[in-house]
Amino acid sequence: MRFSTQTLLLQLGVVLLVVLLSGAVHAWLVYERIGDEAENQALTLARTVAADPDIREDVQAISKEEGTPPASVLAAGPLQAAAEAARIRTGALFVVITDETGLRLAHPEIARLGERVSTDPSVALAGQEITTRNTGTLGPSAGAKVPVYAPSSGGVATAGTIVGEVSVGYSMESLSKSLARDIVPIALTAGGALLAGVLASFLLRRRLQRLTLGLEPEEISTLVHDQVAVLQGVDEGVIGVAADGRISVFNAAAARLLDLPDATGQDWATANVPAQLKQLTQPAARDAEAVELVAGGRVLVASARKAWHRKEDLGWVVMLRDRTELQQLTRQLDAVGTMSTALRAQRHEFANQLHTIAGFMSIGQHEQAKEYLARISATGPLKFPVEQAELLQDTYLQAFVGAKSVEASERGVALRIGPETLVRGHVADPQDVTTVLGNLIDNAVSAAVAGSATERWVELELLDDAGQDSGTLHIVVGDSGDGLGGLEPEEVFAEGFTTSEQPVRPGAGQGLGLALVRQLARHRGGDVRVLETGRKGGPGAVFMATIPGVMGRTTDGGAEAGTTMREDSSG
């Protein structure tokens, strides 16, 4: 049996029990009230009869005689007539008059005259009034017993000698008939309450099924355990938005990726989450659409799906995946690919030089071969097309910038090192340097290619504070492009801005470079900003990046050697 059915039956049982108990108590109270009214009515009638002067005189007269008159005499006497008249007039079951010994002087049944009453008259004969419910010769009744006093000379009742008692009773059957008349509203009320309880139970059952989606308690318990295990055990962020617009799920991964506190219970429309996520849950949004955004210094891929259960709208589920490491790895691979291309060109050039030396040797031109080897030793087997590369002392920066210069040269852009460049330390965090420096160089090359200037160039200046503990690397990148084209400096850091001539495609990683490098630098305590907005025809925009904690110190010897090399190369 389903839990909802069990609940319904239990509710119906409780309602039925409550209605029956309430009806029974109500009926019993009504019965008691009717009985009390009958007793009070009997007491009033008994007092009236007992106070009648003629009845008191007649009872006193009979009490003074020796013995009790026969039934025929009593039946024709004034007491029998007075008692029957009172009984018929009031509808009582009986009006009985006795003498001081409890013998009947008046009774509805003539045959019982002169006999002792069936109920105890001692209380009334002792001078006390009493109401009773008992069963006598005429059946069950509710009545009262009142003493009859001897009349005084003035005819006024006094607390004198008791000469008899009056007993009045009303039939319990008549009380039951009265109860039957009064019980109809009680029954109708009880029936209405039972019907309302049954209807409320069915409505509650339907609401319970709707709230639990028709699931049993065991299934709900299992789902809760599974939800906690899954939502807290995955690296992806999960945000559940209920159909009423309230955030019902906000797992720890979502809080970590968005760098926000737990937003469970907040209204989705006003919650402090990126606007791109809210746009995904708009009615016009497609389920398959995904967006990339930068939040908390990370590149996130977000997607949203509509949740349904048996045609019931449960709201939205927003998924967040971290692509920061993938973006950084992609840029590192791009740099490695560029350097490998340069190495292949170097290998090809080196092979050509070996063939040239072999040619000189084969024809006996040994002196020319020596001169050629001397020139190769002085210049190296291949020079990167980057101007003033000797200003960079760090081997990683030399290789990376050299590789970028090859890539820029293939696009017709000259990459050169500015004269203010001075790097004395070594790169301690190549990953962040690659991300920031690579983005800025790539954007500058794209701007130079798209610019209207005839001479296309990108100038790079790097400066570190190797003598300090912060290990900060300062990067300044300028180009020959047409500048920001009237845009405000902050607009280029918005998500979606790109220097690419191709339109931004969702999920392609475009439009996130500048936003990503700024958040990455700020996460380290630095920043990326625009120094010059540039102008059409060149020079273009100038960007400056400050990245703390990415440079390490070198030994003094290394620093001195680097300085000497720089002086030699510049001399």
C-alpha positions as CSV (number, residue, x, y, z in Angstrom):
1,M,0.0,0.0,0.0
2,R,1.3,3.4,-1.0
3,F,2.3,5.9,1.7
4,S,-0.3,8.4,0.5
5,T,-3.0,5.7,0.7
6,Q,-1.9,4.8,4.2
7,T,-2.0,8.4,5.2
8,L,-5.5,8.8,3.7
9,L,-6.9,5.8,5.5
10,L,-5.3,7.0,8.8
11,Q,-6.7,10.4,8.4
12,L,-10.2,9.0,7.6
13,G,-10.0,6.8,10.7
14,V,-9.0,9.7,12.9
15,V,-11.7,11.9,11.5
16,L,-14.3,9.1,11.9
17,L,-13.2,8.5,15.5
18,V,-13.3,12.2,16.4
19,V,-16.7,12.7,14.8
20,L,-18.1,9.6,16.6
21,L,-16.7,10.6,19.9
22,S,-17.8,14.2,19.5
23,G,-21.3,13.1,18.5
24,A,-21.6,10.6,21.4
25,V,-20.4,13.2,23.9
26,H,-22.8,15.8,22.4
27,A,-25.7,13.3,22.6
28,W,-24.8,12.4,26.1
29,L,-24.7,16.0,27.1
30,V,-28.1,16.6,25.5
31,Y,-29.5,13.6,27.2
32,E,-28.3,14.8,30.6
33,R,-29.7,18.2,29.9
34,I,-33.1,16.8,29.1
35,G,-33.0,14.6,32.2
36,D,-32.0,17.5,34.4
37,E,-34.9,19.5,32.9
38,A,-37.3,16.6,33.6
39,E,-36.0,16.3,37.2
40,N,-36.5,20.1,37.7
41,Q,-40.0,19.9,36.2
42,A,-40.9,17.0,38.4
43,L,-39.5,18.8,41.5
44,T,-41.6,21.8,40.7
45,L,-44.8,19.8,40.2
46,A,-44.1,17.8,43.4
47,R,-43.7,21.0,45.4
48,T,-46.9,22.3,44.0
49,V,-48.9,19.2,44.8
50,A,-47.3,18.9,48.3
51,A,-48.1,22.5,49.1
52,D,-51.8,22.2,48.2
53,P,-53.7,22.9,51.5
54,D,-56.5,20.4,50.6
55,I,-54.0,17.6,49.8
56,R,-52.2,18.3,53.1
57,E,-55.4,18.2,55.1
58,D,-56.5,15.0,53.3
59,V,-53.2,13.3,53.9
60,Q,-53.1,14.4,57.5
61,A,-56.6,13.1,58.0
62,I,-55.8,9.7,56.6
63,S,-52.6,9.5,58.6
64,K,-54.5,10.1,61.9
65,E,-56.8,7.1,61.1
66,E,-55.8,3.6,62.2
67,G,-54.7,1.6,59.2
68,T,-55.0,2.6,55.5
69,P,-58.4,2.9,53.7
70,P,-59.1,0.2,51.1
71,A,-58.1,0.8,47.5
72,S,-61.7,1.4,46.4
73,V,-62.1,4.1,49.0
74,L,-58.8,5.7,48.0
75,A,-59.7,5.5,44.3
76,A,-62.8,7.5,44.9
77,G,-61.2,9.9,47.3
78,P,-60.0,13.5,46.6
79,L,-56.3,12.6,46.7
80,Q,-56.6,10.3,43.7
81,A,-58.6,12.8,41.8
82,A,-56.1,15.6,42.5
83,A,-53.1,13.5,41.7
84,E,-54.5,12.3,38.4
85,A,-55.6,15.8,37.4
86,A,-52.0,17.1,37.9
87,R,-50.5,14.1,36.1
88,I,-52.8,14.5,33.0
89,R,-52.3,18.2,33.0
90,T,-48.5,18.1,33.0
91,G,-48.0,14.9,31.0
92,A,-46.1,13.2,33.9
93,L,-45.7,9.5,34.0
94,F,-47.0,9.4,37.6
95,V,-48.0,11.5,40.5
96,V,-48.0,9.4,43.7
97,I,-49.0,10.5,47.2
98,T,-48.1,8.4,50.2
99,D,-48.7,8.6,54.0
100,E,-46.0,8.9,56.6
101,T,-45.2,5.1,56.2
102,G,-44.8,5.1,52.4
103,L,-48.2,3.6,51.6
104,R,-49.7,4.8,48.3
105,L,-52.7,7.1,48.8
106,A,-52.8,8.1,45.1
107,H,-51.4,6.2,42.1
108,P,-52.1,6.0,38.3
109,E,-52.9,2.3,38.7
110,I,-55.9,1.7,41.0
111,A,-54.7,-1.8,41.9
112,R,-51.6,-0.5,43.5
113,L,-53.3,1.9,46.0
114,G,-52.6,1.1,49.6
115,E,-49.3,-0.7,48.7
116,R,-45.9,0.5,49.7
117,V,-44.0,2.5,47.0
118,S,-41.4,0.6,45.0
119,T,-38.7,3.3,45.5
120,D,-37.3,4.3,48.9
121,P,-39.3,7.3,50.4
122,S,-37.2,7.7,53.5
123,V,-35.3,10.8,52.3
124,A,-38.5,12.7,51.6
125,L,-40.2,11.4,54.8
126,A,-37.1,12.7,56.6
127,G,-37.9,16.2,55.5
128,Q,-35.6,16.5,52.4
129,E,-36.4,17.0,48.8
130,I,-34.6,14.7,46.3
131,T,-34.5,14.2,42.5
132,T,-34.0,10.7,41.3
133,R,-33.7,8.5,38.1
134,N,-34.8,5.0,38.8
135,T,-37.1,2.2,37.6
136,G,-40.3,1.7,39.4
137,T,-43.5,-0.2,38.7
138,L,-44.3,2.1,35.7
139,G,-40.8,1.8,34.2
140,P,-37.7,4.0,34.2
141,S,-38.3,7.6,35.0
142,A,-36.7,10.9,36.1
143,G,-38.5,12.4,39.0
144,A,-38.5,14.0,42.4
145,K,-39.8,13.3,46.0
146,V,-41.1,16.1,48.3
147,P,-42.3,15.8,51.9
148,V,-45.9,16.7,52.8
149,Y,-46.3,18.7,56.0
150,A,-49.3,18.9,58.2
151,P,-51.2,22.1,57.7
152,S,-51.0,24.8,60.3
153,S,-54.0,26.5,61.8
154,G,-53.4,29.4,59.4
155,G,-53.0,27.2,56.4
156,V,-49.4,28.2,55.8
157,A,-46.7,25.6,55.2
158,T,-44.4,25.2,58.1
159,A,-41.6,22.9,59.1
160,G,-44.0,20.9,61.2
161,T,-45.0,17.3,61.3
162,I,-44.4,15.3,58.1
163,V,-47.6,13.4,57.2
164,G,-46.5,12.0,53.8
165,E,-44.7,12.6,50.6
166,V,-45.4,13.4,47.0
167,S,-43.5,11.5,44.2
168,V,-43.6,12.8,40.6
169,G,-41.9,11.1,37.6
170,Y,-41.5,11.6,33.9
171,S,-41.0,8.7,31.6
172,M,-37.5,8.1,30.3
173,E,-39.1,7.0,27.1
174,S,-40.4,10.5,26.6
175,L,-36.9,11.8,27.3
176,S,-35.6,9.5,24.6
177,K,-38.2,10.8,22.2
178,S,-37.1,14.4,23.0
179,L,-33.5,13.3,22.5
180,A,-34.4,11.8,19.2
181,R,-35.8,15.1,18.1
182,D,-32.7,17.0,19.3
183,I,-30.3,14.4,18.0
184,V,-31.2,15.2,14.3
185,P,-29.1,18.4,14.3
186,I,-26.4,16.6,16.1
187,A,-26.3,13.9,13.5
188,L,-26.4,16.4,10.6
189,T,-23.6,18.3,12.2
190,A,-21.6,15.1,12.7
191,G,-22.2,14.0,9.1
192,G,-21.2,17.4,7.8
193,A,-18.0,17.3,9.9
194,L,-17.3,13.7,8.6
195,L,-17.8,14.8,5.0
196,A,-15.6,17.8,5.4
197,G,-12.9,15.7,7.0
198,V,-13.1,13.1,4.2
199,L,-12.9,15.9,1.6
200,A,-9.9,17.5,3.4
201,S,-8.2,14.2,3.6
202,F,-8.5,13.6,-0.2
203,L,-7.3,17.1,-0.9
204,L,-4.3,16.6,1.5
205,R,-3.5,13.3,-0.2
206,R,-3.5,15.0,-3.6
207,R,-1.3,17.8,-2.3
208,L,1.1,15.3,-0.7
209,Q,1.4,13.4,-4.0
210,R,2.1,16.7,-5.9
211,L,4.7,17.8,-3.4
212,T,6.5,14.5,-3.3
213,L,6.1,14.0,-7.1
214,G,4.4,10.7,-6.3
215,L,7.5,9.3,-4.6
216,E,7.4,7.1,-1.5
217,P,9.3,8.2,1.7
218,E,11.9,5.5,1.1
219,E,12.5,6.8,-2.4
220,I,12.7,10.4,-1.2
221,S,15.3,9.4,1.4
222,T,17.3,7.6,-1.2
223,L,17.1,10.6,-3.5
224,V,18.4,12.9,-0.7
225,H,21.4,10.7,0.0
226,D,22.1,10.4,-3.7
227,Q,21.8,14.1,-4.2
228,V,24.2,14.9,-1.4
229,A,26.7,12.4,-2.7
230,V,26.5,13.5,-6.3
231,L,26.3,17.3,-5.8
232,Q,29.1,17.5,-3.2
233,G,31.2,14.9,-4.9
234,V,31.5,16.4,-8.4
235,D,33.9,19.1,-9.5
236,E,31.2,20.8,-11.7
237,G,29.1,23.5,-10.3
238,V,25.4,22.8,-10.1
239,I,22.7,25.4,-9.5
240,G,19.1,24.4,-9.3
241,V,16.4,27.0,-9.9
242,A,12.9,26.0,-8.9
243,A,9.8,26.7,-11.0
244,D,9.0,29.6,-8.7
245,G,12.3,31.3,-9.3
246,R,14.0,30.3,-6.0
247,I,17.5,28.8,-5.9
248,S,16.9,25.3,-4.5
249,V,20.4,23.9,-5.1
250,F,23.8,25.6,-4.9
251,N,26.5,23.1,-4.4
252,A,30.0,23.8,-3.0
253,A,31.6,23.6,-6.4
254,A,29.3,26.3,-7.7
255,A,30.2,28.5,-4.8
256,R,33.9,27.9,-5.3
257,L,33.9,28.5,-9.1
258,L,31.8,31.7,-8.8
259,D,33.6,32.8,-5.7
260,L,30.3,33.4,-4.0
261,P,28.7,32.3,-0.7
262,D,26.0,29.7,-0.7
263,A,22.9,31.3,-2.4
264,T,20.4,28.6,-1.6
265,G,16.9,30.0,-0.9
266,Q,17.6,33.3,-2.7
267,D,15.5,34.6,-5.5
268,W,17.2,33.8,-8.8
269,A,16.3,37.1,-10.4
270,T,18.0,39.2,-7.7
271,A,20.8,36.8,-6.7
272,N,24.4,38.0,-7.0
273,V,25.4,35.7,-9.9
274,P,26.7,36.7,-13.3
275,A,24.1,38.0,-15.7
276,Q,25.1,35.4,-18.4
277,L,23.8,32.7,-16.1
278,K,20.4,34.4,-15.7
279,Q,20.1,34.8,-19.5
280,L,20.5,31.1,-19.9
281,T,17.3,30.5,-17.9
282,Q,15.1,32.9,-19.9
283,P,12.1,31.3,-21.6
284,A,13.6,32.0,-25.1
285,A,16.9,30.3,-24.2
286,R,17.8,27.1,-26.0
287,D,18.6,24.0,-23.9
288,A,21.7,23.3,-26.0
289,E,23.2,26.8,-25.8
290,A,26.3,27.2,-23.7
291,V,28.3,30.4,-22.8
292,E,31.8,31.1,-21.6
293,L,32.3,33.6,-18.9
294,V,35.0,34.8,-16.5
295,A,34.1,34.7,-12.8
296,G,36.3,34.5,-9.8
297,G,39.5,34.6,-11.9
298,R,38.3,31.5,-13.9
299,V,37.1,30.7,-17.3
300,L,33.8,28.9,-17.0
301,V,31.6,27.1,-19.5
302,A,27.9,27.4,-18.4
303,S,24.9,25.5,-19.8
304,A,21.3,25.3,-18.7
305,R,18.7,22.6,-19.0
306,K,15.0,22.6,-18.4
307,A,14.0,20.0,-15.8
308,W,10.7,18.1,-16.1
309,H,9.1,15.2,-14.2
310,R,6.0,13.6,-15.6
311,K,5.1,16.7,-17.5
312,E,5.6,18.9,-14.4
313,D,7.9,21.9,-14.7
314,L,10.6,21.6,-12.0
315,G,12.6,24.7,-13.1
316,W,16.2,24.9,-14.5
317,V,19.5,23.2,-13.8
318,V,22.6,25.3,-14.5
319,M,25.9,23.5,-15.0
320,L,29.3,25.2,-14.5
321,R,32.6,23.7,-15.8
322,D,36.0,25.1,-15.1
323,R,38.0,25.6,-18.4
324,T,40.7,27.8,-16.9
325,E,43.4,25.1,-16.9
326,L,42.3,24.1,-20.4
327,Q,42.6,27.7,-21.6
328,Q,46.0,28.1,-20.1
329,L,47.1,24.7,-21.4
330,T,45.9,25.7,-24.9
331,R,48.0,28.9,-24.8
332,Q,51.0,27.0,-23.6
333,L,50.5,24.5,-26.4
334,D,50.2,27.4,-28.8
335,A,53.5,28.7,-27.5
336,V,55.2,25.3,-27.7
337,G,53.9,24.9,-31.2
338,T,55.3,28.2,-32.2
339,M,58.6,27.4,-30.7
340,S,58.7,24.0,-32.3
341,T,58.0,25.7,-35.7
342,A,61.0,28.0,-35.0
343,L,63.1,25.0,-34.1
344,R,62.2,23.2,-37.3
345,A,63.2,26.3,-39.2
346,Q,66.4,26.4,-37.2
347,R,67.1,22.7,-37.9
348,H,66.5,23.4,-41.6
349,E,68.8,26.3,-41.6
350,F,71.4,24.4,-39.6
351,A,71.3,21.6,-42.3
352,N,71.8,24.1,-45.0
353,Q,74.8,25.5,-43.2
354,L,76.3,22.0,-42.8
355,H,75.8,21.4,-46.5
356,T,77.6,24.7,-47.3
357,I,80.5,23.8,-45.1
358,A,80.6,20.3,-46.7
359,G,80.7,22.0,-50.1
360,F,83.6,24.2,-49.1
361,M,85.6,21.2,-47.8
362,S,84.8,19.1,-50.9
363,I,86.3,21.7,-53.2
364,G,89.3,22.4,-51.0
365,Q,88.2,25.9,-49.8
366,H,89.4,25.4,-46.2
367,E,89.9,29.0,-45.5
368,Q,86.5,30.0,-46.6
369,A,85.0,27.2,-44.5
370,K,86.9,28.5,-41.5
371,E,85.5,32.0,-42.1
372,Y,82.0,30.7,-42.6
373,L,82.2,28.7,-39.3
374,A,83.5,31.9,-37.5
375,R,80.5,33.8,-38.7
376,I,78.1,31.1,-37.6
377,S,79.7,31.0,-34.2
378,A,79.3,34.7,-33.8
379,T,75.7,35.0,-34.9
380,G,74.3,31.5,-34.0
381,P,72.6,29.1,-36.3
382,L,69.4,31.1,-36.5
383,K,68.3,34.5,-35.2
384,F,64.7,35.0,-34.1
385,P,63.0,37.9,-36.0
386,V,62.7,39.9,-32.8
387,E,64.5,43.2,-32.5
388,Q,66.7,43.7,-29.4
389,A,66.1,40.2,-28.1
390,E,69.4,40.5,-26.3
391,L,67.7,42.7,-23.6
392,L,65.9,39.6,-22.3
393,Q,68.2,37.6,-20.0
394,D,65.7,35.0,-18.9
395,T,65.8,31.9,-21.2
396,Y,62.1,31.2,-20.9
397,L,61.2,34.8,-21.9
398,Q,63.7,34.6,-24.7
399,A,62.2,31.4,-26.1
400,F,58.6,32.5,-25.7
401,V,59.0,36.0,-27.1
402,G,61.2,34.5,-29.9
403,A,58.5,32.0,-30.8
404,K,55.9,34.8,-30.8
405,S,58.1,36.9,-33.0
406,V,58.2,34.1,-35.6
407,E,54.4,33.9,-35.5
408,A,54.1,37.7,-35.8
409,S,56.6,37.7,-38.6
410,E,54.5,35.2,-40.6
411,R,51.6,37.7,-40.3
412,G,53.8,40.6,-41.5
413,V,54.3,42.2,-38.0
414,A,57.7,43.0,-36.5
415,L,57.9,42.2,-32.8
416,R,60.6,44.2,-31.0
417,I,61.8,44.7,-27.5
418,G,61.7,48.2,-26.1
419,P,64.9,49.9,-24.9
420,E,63.6,50.2,-21.3
421,T,63.4,46.4,-20.9
422,L,65.3,45.0,-17.9
423,V,64.7,41.5,-16.6
424,R,67.2,40.3,-14.0
425,G,65.3,37.5,-12.3
426,H,64.0,34.2,-13.7
427,V,60.4,33.3,-14.4
428,A,59.1,31.3,-11.4
429,D,55.5,30.8,-12.7
430,P,55.6,30.3,-16.5
431,Q,51.9,29.4,-16.6
432,D,50.5,32.8,-15.5
433,V,53.3,34.7,-17.5
434,T,52.4,32.7,-20.6
435,T,48.7,33.5,-20.2
436,V,49.1,37.2,-19.7
437,L,52.0,37.9,-22.0
438,G,50.6,35.7,-24.7
439,N,47.2,37.3,-24.6
440,L,48.6,40.8,-24.8
441,I,51.0,40.0,-27.7
442,D,48.3,38.1,-29.6
443,N,45.9,41.0,-29.3
444,A,48.6,43.5,-30.3
445,V,49.5,41.5,-33.4
446,S,45.9,41.2,-34.4
447,A,45.4,45.0,-33.9
448,A,48.6,45.7,-35.9
449,V,47.3,43.5,-38.8
450,A,43.9,45.2,-38.8
451,G,45.4,48.7,-38.5
452,S,45.8,51.1,-41.4
453,A,49.5,51.9,-40.8
454,T,51.9,50.8,-43.5
455,E,54.5,49.6,-41.1
456,R,53.2,47.0,-38.8
457,W,54.9,46.4,-35.5
458,V,54.4,45.4,-31.8
459,E,56.7,46.7,-29.1
460,L,57.2,44.9,-25.9
461,E,58.9,46.2,-22.7
462,L,59.4,44.0,-19.6
463,L,60.7,45.0,-16.2
464,D,61.0,43.1,-13.0
465,D,61.9,43.9,-9.4
466,A,64.3,41.1,-8.8
467,G,65.8,42.9,-5.8
468,Q,62.4,42.8,-4.0
469,D,60.5,40.0,-2.4
470,S,57.3,40.6,-4.4
471,G,58.7,39.1,-7.6
472,T,56.6,41.4,-9.8
473,L,56.8,41.4,-13.5
474,H,55.7,44.6,-15.3
475,I,54.7,44.2,-19.0
476,V,54.0,47.1,-21.4
477,V,52.7,46.2,-24.9
478,G,52.1,48.7,-27.7
479,D,51.2,48.3,-31.4
480,S,50.9,50.1,-34.7
481,G,47.1,49.5,-34.9
482,D,44.3,52.1,-34.9
483,G,43.7,52.1,-31.2
484,L,40.5,51.4,-29.4
485,G,38.4,53.2,-32.0
486,G,36.5,55.4,-29.6
487,L,35.8,52.7,-27.0
488,E,36.3,53.5,-23.3
489,P,39.3,51.7,-21.8
490,E,37.1,49.6,-19.5
491,E,35.0,48.3,-22.4
492,V,37.8,46.2,-23.9
493,F,37.9,44.2,-20.6
494,A,34.3,43.2,-20.9
495,E,33.5,39.6,-21.7
496,G,32.9,39.2,-25.4
497,F,35.3,41.9,-26.6
498,T,37.8,40.6,-29.2
499,T,40.3,42.0,-31.6
500,S,39.6,39.1,-34.0
501,E,37.9,40.0,-37.3
502,Q,35.8,36.9,-37.1
503,P,32.5,37.0,-35.1
504,V,32.6,35.6,-31.6
505,R,31.3,32.0,-31.5
506,P,29.9,30.6,-28.2
507,G,32.2,28.1,-26.6
508,A,35.2,29.1,-28.9
509,G,37.1,30.9,-26.1
510,Q,37.0,34.2,-27.9
511,G,36.2,37.5,-26.1
512,L,37.7,36.2,-22.8
513,G,41.4,37.0,-23.2
514,L,41.6,40.5,-21.7
515,A,38.9,39.8,-19.1
516,L,40.8,36.6,-18.0
517,V,44.2,38.2,-17.8
518,R,42.8,41.1,-15.8
519,Q,41.1,38.8,-13.3
520,L,44.2,36.6,-13.1
521,A,46.5,39.6,-12.4
522,R,44.0,41.0,-9.8
523,H,43.8,37.6,-8.2
524,R,47.6,37.9,-7.6
525,G,47.3,41.5,-6.4
526,G,48.2,43.1,-9.7
527,D,46.2,44.6,-12.5
528,V,45.9,45.1,-16.3
529,R,45.0,48.5,-17.6
530,V,45.1,50.7,-20.7
531,L,47.8,53.4,-20.7
532,E,47.0,54.9,-24.1
533,T,43.9,54.4,-26.2
534,G,45.8,55.1,-29.4
535,R,44.5,56.8,-32.6
536,K,43.6,55.9,-36.2
537,G,46.7,55.5,-38.3
538,G,48.8,54.6,-35.3
539,P,50.3,54.3,-32.9
540,G,47.7,52.0,-31.3
541,A,46.7,51.3,-27.8
542,V,49.2,50.6,-25.0
543,F,48.4,48.0,-22.3
544,M,50.3,47.6,-19.1
545,A,50.1,44.4,-16.9
546,T,51.5,44.0,-13.4
547,I,51.8,40.4,-12.2
548,P,53.2,39.9,-8.7
549,G,54.8,36.7,-7.5
550,V,55.9,35.3,-10.9
551,M,59.6,36.2,-10.8
552,G,62.3,34.6,-8.7
553,R,65.7,35.9,-7.7
554,T,69.0,34.9,-9.4
555,T,72.4,34.7,-7.8
556,D,74.5,37.8,-7.8
557,G,76.8,36.2,-10.3
558,G,74.0,35.6,-12.6
559,A,72.8,39.1,-12.3
560,E,76.2,40.5,-12.9
561,A,76.7,38.3,-15.8
562,G,73.4,39.4,-17.3
563,T,74.4,43.0,-16.8
564,T,77.8,42.4,-18.4
565,M,76.1,40.7,-21.4
566,R,73.7,43.6,-21.8
567,E,76.5,46.1,-21.7
568,D,78.5,44.1,-24.2
569,S,75.6,43.7,-26.5
570,S,74.7,47.4,-26.3
571,G,78.2,48.6,-26.5
